Amino acid sequence: MRIGVIGAGWLGGTVGGVWAKAGHDVLFSSRHPDKLAGMVREHGPHASAGTPAEAAAFGEVVLIATPYGELEAIGRDLGTALKGKIVLDACNPYPPDPEAFRREIETAGVAVSTAKYLPGVRLVRTFSAVDATSVEASAAGRGVKLGVPLASDDDDALRVAERLVRDAGCEPVVVGDLAAARRFQRGGPGFRANTSAPALRRRLGLQAVSKS
């Protein structure tokens, strides 16, 4: 697939890099794409760099891993390019986002709030509750395979996201719709669990996936 990454920091760079090495074409983005040259070289021939607008236009799927406070501007500036696309939301409200803003977003539900900032996209909340180091270790086969929680109101988008979680060397754990993503936002039992899929399902009170 063609995947755009908006926010090529610790998490976006790690997840996107695993995807590139798995054969997906990944465009990492920054306001200063020339600064991503080293990342592109590290991740091989399927990696490239550009601006956020180029990443939004390039990707069949777009991973957003920016500070949460940037989502309003992303929706305003890139909303037309993102409309109808599968968007993976990995953003969390953290400082320097103001405390009152963080409290408002978390009270409403982070995933539900993101949907308001990015109207018209096929939103999946994922990679928001795990650490980049845990993704990297799982992809490399070190320790347990990491369980990554997902939530969406779009079943088809959810299936694509599940595949991409597997392509990142992890195991997807579907929690429910966007409202259910509250269970793995900050303060919820699934946030930063960084554990196996069976252990994560137990934490979240989910039934085990049938093998039949």
PLY file of the C-alpha trace (Angstrom):
ply
format ascii 1.0
element vertex 212
property float x
property float y
property float z
element edge 211
property int vertex1
property int vertex2
end_header
0.00 0.00 0.00
0.92 3.68 -0.23
1.07 5.10 3.28
1.57 8.73 4.25
2.96 9.49 7.69
2.20 12.90 9.16
4.44 13.28 12.18
7.69 11.41 11.56
8.86 11.47 15.15
9.50 8.60 17.54
6.27 6.69 16.92
5.54 7.67 13.31
9.14 7.06 12.28
9.24 3.65 13.94
5.91 2.32 12.67
6.43 3.76 9.20
9.91 2.29 9.06
8.64 -1.20 9.83
6.02 -0.81 7.11
8.62 0.32 4.58
10.79 -2.69 5.37
7.70 -4.90 4.94
7.31 -3.58 1.37
4.78 -0.77 1.74
5.61 2.54 0.06
5.85 5.05 2.90
6.17 8.82 2.58
7.36 10.38 5.84
6.55 14.05 6.20
7.80 17.13 7.96
7.65 20.86 7.47
11.34 20.44 6.66
11.49 17.17 4.66
15.20 17.59 3.92
15.80 16.79 7.60
14.33 13.31 7.04
17.05 12.21 4.61
18.75 10.01 7.21
15.46 8.32 8.12
14.71 7.63 4.46
18.14 6.07 3.91
17.75 3.92 7.05
14.36 2.55 6.00
15.34 1.60 2.46
13.96 1.92 -1.06
10.28 1.97 -0.09
10.74 5.10 2.05
10.58 8.69 0.86
10.07 12.14 2.39
7.89 15.15 1.69
5.63 17.73 3.25
2.47 16.90 5.23
0.39 17.96 2.22
2.34 15.54 0.02
1.88 12.73 2.57
-1.87 13.37 2.70
-2.10 13.27 -1.11
0.21 10.24 -1.45
-1.30 7.81 1.02
-4.14 5.39 0.49
-3.77 5.20 4.26
-2.44 8.07 6.38
-0.97 7.66 9.86
-1.13 10.84 11.95
1.27 10.86 14.90
1.58 14.55 15.76
0.94 16.47 18.98
-2.82 16.39 19.47
-3.16 20.15 19.29
-2.11 20.08 15.64
-5.16 18.08 14.53
-7.39 21.10 14.10
-4.91 22.67 11.65
-4.44 19.33 9.86
-8.19 19.04 9.38
-8.41 22.61 8.14
-5.39 22.54 5.82
-5.41 18.92 4.60
-9.05 17.94 5.00
-9.77 17.90 1.28
-6.81 15.60 0.57
-7.71 13.30 3.47
-11.43 13.05 2.74
-12.54 9.47 2.14
-9.15 8.02 3.09
-8.35 5.65 5.94
-6.69 7.71 8.66
-4.94 6.03 11.58
-5.03 8.33 14.61
-2.13 7.85 17.01
-2.31 11.31 18.62
-2.66 11.90 22.37
-3.34 15.15 24.24
-0.13 15.88 26.15
1.80 18.99 27.14
2.38 21.47 25.56
-1.38 21.17 24.90
-3.01 23.29 27.64
-4.37 21.38 30.62
-7.94 22.59 30.11
-7.80 21.46 26.46
-6.45 18.03 27.42
-9.16 17.59 30.04
-11.87 18.58 27.56
-10.64 16.13 24.89
-10.25 13.22 27.31
-13.66 13.84 28.87
-15.36 13.85 25.46
-13.28 10.84 24.33
-10.08 11.29 22.34
-11.17 9.25 19.31
-14.59 10.92 19.12
-12.89 14.32 19.32
-10.49 13.42 16.52
-13.46 12.50 14.31
-14.77 16.05 14.76
-11.42 17.56 13.76
-11.13 15.28 10.71
-14.64 15.05 9.23
-15.07 12.86 6.17
-12.15 10.51 6.85
-12.43 6.79 7.59
-10.96 7.04 11.07
-9.29 4.24 13.02
-7.82 4.91 16.45
-4.65 2.80 16.72
-0.95 2.91 17.68
-2.00 5.57 20.20
-1.66 3.36 23.28
1.71 1.67 22.64
5.32 2.81 22.86
7.52 2.96 19.77
10.18 0.88 21.52
7.62 -1.89 22.08
6.57 -1.82 18.42
10.21 -1.98 17.36
10.91 -4.94 19.67
7.82 -6.81 18.50
8.68 -6.28 14.84
12.18 -7.60 15.51
10.84 -10.69 17.30
12.19 -9.67 20.69
9.92 -10.73 23.54
6.16 -11.16 23.20
4.26 -10.07 20.11
2.76 -6.71 21.03
-1.02 -6.38 21.25
-2.17 -3.13 19.65
-5.71 -1.91 20.40
-7.88 -0.54 17.57
-11.30 1.09 17.36
-13.35 2.42 14.47
-16.88 3.07 13.25
-15.86 1.79 9.78
-15.57 -2.00 9.56
-13.72 -2.02 6.22
-11.20 0.56 7.40
-10.76 -1.47 10.58
-9.85 -4.57 8.57
-7.21 -2.64 6.62
-5.82 -1.28 9.89
-5.69 -4.78 11.38
-3.61 -5.91 8.42
-1.24 -2.97 8.88
-0.86 -3.72 12.58
0.19 -7.27 11.61
2.55 -5.87 8.97
4.14 -3.83 11.75
4.99 -7.08 13.53
2.23 -6.74 16.13
-1.16 -8.34 16.82
-4.38 -6.30 16.51
-6.91 -6.24 19.34
-10.23 -4.80 18.17
-11.93 -3.01 21.06
-15.05 -1.66 19.35
-16.30 1.60 17.86
-14.69 5.02 18.30
-16.56 5.59 21.56
-15.04 2.36 22.92
-11.54 3.74 22.28
-11.91 5.54 25.61
-10.80 2.23 27.13
-7.32 2.64 25.72
-6.88 6.39 25.99
-4.85 7.82 28.87
-6.39 6.67 32.16
-7.96 3.59 30.57
-6.84 0.00 31.22
-5.40 -0.43 27.73
-3.21 2.69 27.69
0.51 1.94 27.63
-0.13 -1.67 28.58
2.64 -2.71 26.14
1.80 -6.37 26.53
0.71 -9.37 24.48
-2.68 -9.51 22.76
-4.08 -12.17 25.15
-2.98 -10.14 28.18
-4.42 -6.96 26.66
-7.76 -8.67 25.99
-7.88 -9.76 29.62
-7.16 -6.20 30.77
-9.97 -4.91 28.59
-12.40 -7.72 29.44
-12.63 -8.84 25.82
-13.39 -12.38 24.76
-10.57 -14.34 23.19
-10.62 -14.54 19.39
-11.97 -17.87 18.14
-9.53 -19.97 16.12
-12.32 -21.78 14.25
0 1
1 2
2 3
3 4
4 5
5 6
6 7
7 8
8 9
9 10
10 11
11 12
12 13
13 14
14 15
15 16
16 17
17 18
18 19
19 20
20 21
21 22
22 23
23 24
24 25
25 26
26 27
27 28
28 29
29 30
30 31
31 32
32 33
33 34
34 35
35 36
36 37
37 38
38 39
39 40
40 41
41 42
42 43
43 44
44 45
45 46
46 47
47 48
48 49
49 50
50 51
51 52
52 53
53 54
54 55
55 56
56 57
57 58
58 59
59 60
60 61
61 62
62 63
63 64
64 65
65 66
66 67
67 68
68 69
69 70
70 71
71 72
72 73
73 74
74 75
75 76
76 77
77 78
78 79
79 80
80 81
81 82
82 83
83 84
84 85
85 86
86 87
87 88
88 89
89 90
90 91
91 92
92 93
93 94
94 95
95 96
96 97
97 98
98 99
99 100
100 101
101 102
102 103
103 104
104 105
105 106
106 107
107 108
108 109
109 110
110 111
111 112
112 113
113 114
114 115
115 116
116 117
117 118
118 119
119 120
120 121
121 122
122 123
123 124
124 125
125 126
126 127
127 128
128 129
129 130
130 131
131 132
132 133
133 134
134 135
135 136
136 137
137 138
138 139
139 140
140 141
141 142
142 143
143 144
144 145
145 146
146 147
147 148
148 149
149 150
150 151
151 152
152 153
153 154
154 155
155 156
156 157
157 158
158 159
159 160
160 161
161 162
162 163
163 164
164 165
165 166
166 167
167 168
168 169
169 170
170 171
171 172
172 173
173 174
174 175
175 176
176 177
177 178
178 179
179 180
180 181
181 182
182 183
183 184
184 185
185 186
186 187
187 188
188 189
189 190
190 191
191 192
192 193
193 194
194 195
195 196
196 197
197 198
198 199
199 200
200 201
201 202
202 203
203 204
204 205
205 206
206 207
207 208
208 209
209 210
210 211
